[in-house]
Amino acid sequence: MKIILCEVNISEGENLEVIEEVKKTITNVKGVKVIDVNSDKNHNRTVFTYIGEPNIMLECTKKLASKAVELIDMTKHTGSHPRIGAVDVVPFVPIKGVTTEEAIQMARSFGKYMGEQGVAVYYYEDAALKPERESLVNIRKGQYEGLEEKLKNPEWMPDEGPAEFNAKSGAMVTGVRFSLVAFNVNLNTEDVEIANKIAKAMRHISGGFRYVRAIGLSITDKKMVQVSMNLTNYTKTPIHRVMEAVKSEAERYGVTIAGAELVGPVPMEALEEVVKYYLKVHDFSLGQIIENNLLDEVQ
Amino acid sequence: MKIILCEVNISEGENLEVIEEVKKTITNVKGVKVIDVNSDKNHNRTVFTYIGEPNIMLECTKKLASKAVELIDMTKHTGSHPRIGAVDVVPFVPIKGVTTEEAIQMARSFGKYMGEQGVAVYYYEDAALKPERESLVNIRKGQYEGLEEKLKNPEWMPDEGPAEFNAKSGAMVTGVRFSLVAFNVNLNTEDVEIANKIAKAMRHISGGFRYVRAIGLSITDKKMVQVSMNLTNYTKTPIHRVMEAVKSEAERYGVTIAGAELVGPVPMEALEEVVKYYLKVHDFSLGQIIENNLLDEVQ
């Protein structure tokens, strides 16, 4: 059983009729569950988050994006959030049983389809075809207003679709990234320097784990400090390994862990690894979880 | 979101038409998922295992049991498995978000309904009304053949339904028990005495945890020994506590843990506790698991 999550960011956060029309393409679809629809007027942007089986998700996402391209006119768009097109960014996020490779195939199939509809498409993150296109910030630099110029630069030839500027729809970015796991560890000390040192030891940029971003913080109301982390690929840098490393570094200062927090959504596979590590159950599989029998029903 | 599991044991394991008729009452019901239907000709017995939301499950189970009572004639039943009636045993097993109290209410509502249909009903395990009726073995002693005599004894007055012997249907046992977690820990030694000592330290009967049954075993092909355990109530004796106790006892003999096994089905709540303990995530909830959004779909 395979599950993928899709997070479609469209450049419309005010016009409820448009948002509703776009939303209709993914509601009441068997096998697809809409988790969240978040509209921000100030950003003039809506994010649709939904999950389901890869094939159905791909079909739904094509329909959603086509509808947004049909109804949104970028020549009239203003908003405080950076954006490059009507369908701005579409990450495919593997949740269960989906390899990075399979997710990339989905993003490419989706990108090809949107290219054929006349939208310039760039692949980013794990689906990027060039290193300089891995970063969304890089691709979106200059935004919609700078796109016409950008497309004249051979270096920014789109991965799919026409290199001519499509004023109505702009460009689209799609690709694959992993679900971000927000993991904070609270330490029984008020010395924020200790949290900073441990954060430094954990984060990729200063020599730590490849898929960890980390900072140290004071939590003054609790008289504690916190190592606040984002794990950007829990399959390659799993939660338990980070937990054990934080614990080990805290010990050198004689500091104990007061508790930790998993903030927001977490894929079951990220927790499967925690169970397997700590209980040493090498052969455990998610299929053994009784409730997971119910998941088949959906598909 | 609440999930209960039901495991209905009926006294028919050969006649496929009857089994199919009974099975029909629980298939294609929205919100109910049949996990397993296991017929044994020798036992002349079929076990239906299915899960779903408590209200729907109660309705389904009434229908299933009524159908079995209609189609099965105990005067003609033979089989090698102990049994006391056409619908022999019906445990309700809390899986998610269901308290023992709520499950007992279900069992009682089901028992009352079956009593009204002329079946003598006994409540067992967590739903028992008298200590001597907690044990299924006790209630079933003498089996169907001894039931007519047993019902004449005021001590065995049924909890629901007539005290007169119903020759066609016999009696029924229903109640509440927790999902059994089979947890084995393998030790890096060939000395089975060490496994025996640790098993003794863990099991309830010899002073260990209230809800643990344990034995020591040799696994000759792996040159290891095993502490083989059944956890009969993971909410009161959680897996991690048993794991840590085994680890601690193994250490005194200088023996390390080679690995462990969770055998067969496990409720998600049993693993939630493992994650919360080892990651120290005191506020984590199952609602944060992305896939669990899909479970709503079923209901």
Interface residues (C-beta under 8 A of the other chain):
Chain A: I3 L5 K33 I35 I51 G52 I95 K96 S179 F183 V185 I239 H240 M243 I257 A258 G259 A260 E261 L262 G264 P265 V266 P267 M268 L271 V274 V275 Y278 L279 K280 V281 H282 D283 F284 Q288 I289 I290 E291 N292 N293 L294 L295 D296 E297 V298
Chain B: I3 L5 K33 I35 I51 G52 I95 K96 S179 F183 V185 I239 H240 M243 I257 A258 G259 A260 E261 L262 G264 P265 V266 P267 M268 L271 V274 V275 Y278 L279 K280 V281 H282 D283 F284 Q288 I289 I290 E291 N292 N293 L294 L295 D296 E297 V298
